[in-house]
Amino acid sequence: MSDWSGESIVILDFGSQYTQLIARKIRAQKVFSNILPNSASIDEIVAEKPAGIILSGSPASVLGKKAPGLKADIFSLGLPVLGVCYGMQLISIDRGGNVDKSDHREFGHTVIDVESDNPLFRGTPAKQRVWMSHGDKVNSLPAGFETIASTEGCPIAAMENRKERIFGLQFHPEVYHTDHGEAILRNFIIDICGCEPTWSSASFADREIEKIRETVGESRVLCAVSGGVDSSVMAVLVDKAIGKRLCPVFVDNGLLRDREAEEVKELLSEYLTTDLVFVDAADEFLKRLDGVTDAEKKRKIIGKCFIDIFEEQSRIHGPFDFLAQGTLYPDIIESRSTVGPSATIKSHHNVGGLPEDMKFDLVEPLSLLFKDEVREVGMYLGLPERQIKRHPFPGPGLAVRVPGAIRRPDLDVLRQVDRIFIDGLKKSGLYDEVWQAFAVLLPVKSVGVMGDERTYQNAVVLRAVTSTDGMTADWAKLPFDFLQDISNEIINRVDGVNRVVYDISTKPPSTIEWE
Ligand code: XMP
C-alpha cells in the first residue's frame, strides 16, 4: 500500500506488456502511480486513496472464456476511470455496450480524428497519429457514452461518459509512437483527476525514511550489501532512518572483480553510520566450487554458501527483527499473477532461500520504484555518480564468466583482463554508453607468436551490450580503434592470454552472460 492520498493513480493490470510503461509515464508527470493486479479488491484499491483509476491493456480477448474481468465495482467509487484498449472494451461490456472481433487485427500507426475540445484531448490536434494493437473493438456504445475519436477501420476509437468521468481509448497513449500520448495522459491525471504534480523520487525517499522509522521503532535491522546500485541505495536509505541500528553485511565470495571488495568497503564506510560487517569467505566459496563445471550447480552452491554465511553472521550480530532488501518494483509486479483469481507473490531471491527458523519482517524501501528512480534516490542521498551508474553484476560473479571448473589463477587472469577493458571504456567515455560490459575467460587455448616464440595460451572474450532491462540486448558497436587498443593492451600486459575476441551476438537468441 502507498500513502500518496488523493494524489495518486491506481493502474489495474490486465497483463499488457505496456502496463509498467503507463506507470512510468504517469510518474514522469510527477504523479505517483501504483500498479495493482486486476484481482485487487475494492478495499485494496480504496486503501491507495487514488484520485483516478486506469485499466490497462491485455494480451487476452474480452470475448474469450478466460478473459480477466473487473473484480471490484470500481465505478461505485465515483472516481475518474480511463480504460486503455482491453480496458476500454471491459468498460464497454461492464456498462452494457458491445464488443466484436475486428475483421482484421489492427496493429501499428493509425491516424485518428478526435474531438479536440474534449477534456481528454484538450490541446492536441484534431487529426493525430496513434499506436493501435488490438483484435477486438467496441462496436456499440454503452448507455450514457459518446464517441470522441474515430478512424476509418475503428469508428469508436475513443469514448467518454462525461458526467461520470469515464473514458476509453482503443489505442495506447503510453507508447512512444502515439504522438500526443503524453498530453492525453496529462489531461487525464492532472485536469480530470485533479492530481497535483508534486511527486518525485526525492519526496518519495523522504517519506520512506519516515515510514522505516515508524515500522522499525527501536528494533534492529539486518541487511546484505553487494556493492550494486540497489543494495547500496537501500542501505544508505535505511541508515538515514535508523542509523546504528542497521547491520550491513558484505560477503566477499572470492568471485568479485579486481579491487571490488576494497572499493565497496571504502565507499560504504563513508556513507553508513555503522561499520560494515565484512566477511572474507573466498576460501569457503572456492572450496565448495572445486571441480564443479555445471553452471546451474555453481549458482546453487554459491546461493547456498551465501545463505549459510549470512545466517552465521546474523547469529553473531543479532538478534534482528527485520531484514532490509533492495527489491525493486518490476520484481514485485512481475512476480504477481495477472490473470489468476488471486495475486501470488513469488518468494524473493534472498528471503526465499533463508532457512525456516530465520524469520524476519521485511523492509523493502525501494519496492515501489523503477531502476532509474532508484538511481535518482541514490543521487538525492549523495552517493557518487560512479556508484549510481555502475553496470549490473551477477550474484554468482566471475564464476559464470569462467566457463567450466573454476581455478584461482584463472580468476586472477580474468580480473586483469576485466580491469583493462572497464578502465578503457571509462577513459574513452564509453562506459555510460553501454548497459553492461565484461570479459569472459574461455577454457580454450590457442597458438600465438610473441617475439620469436610460439605461445599456447587462453582466449578471452569481451562482451558489451546495450539494453534497457537485460531482457533483450544488442551487442554494443564499440569503435574498432578502441577494440584494437584494448586487445593490444590485454595481450601485452596479461600473462596467459594471447587472443581476444569480441562477442557480437544479440539476446535473444544468445544470453548476456556466457553461463
Ligand atoms: P542473461 O545472461 O540471462 O543475463 O542474459 C541477464 C542479466 O542478468 C544477470 N545475471 C544474473 N544476475 N544472478 C544474478 O544476480 C544470476 O545468476 C545471473 N545470471 C545472469 C546478467 O549479468 C545480466 O545483467
Residues whose N, C-alpha, C, O or C-beta is under 5 A from the ligand:
A	BS01	XMP	P392 F393 P394 G395 P396 G470 T511 I512 E513
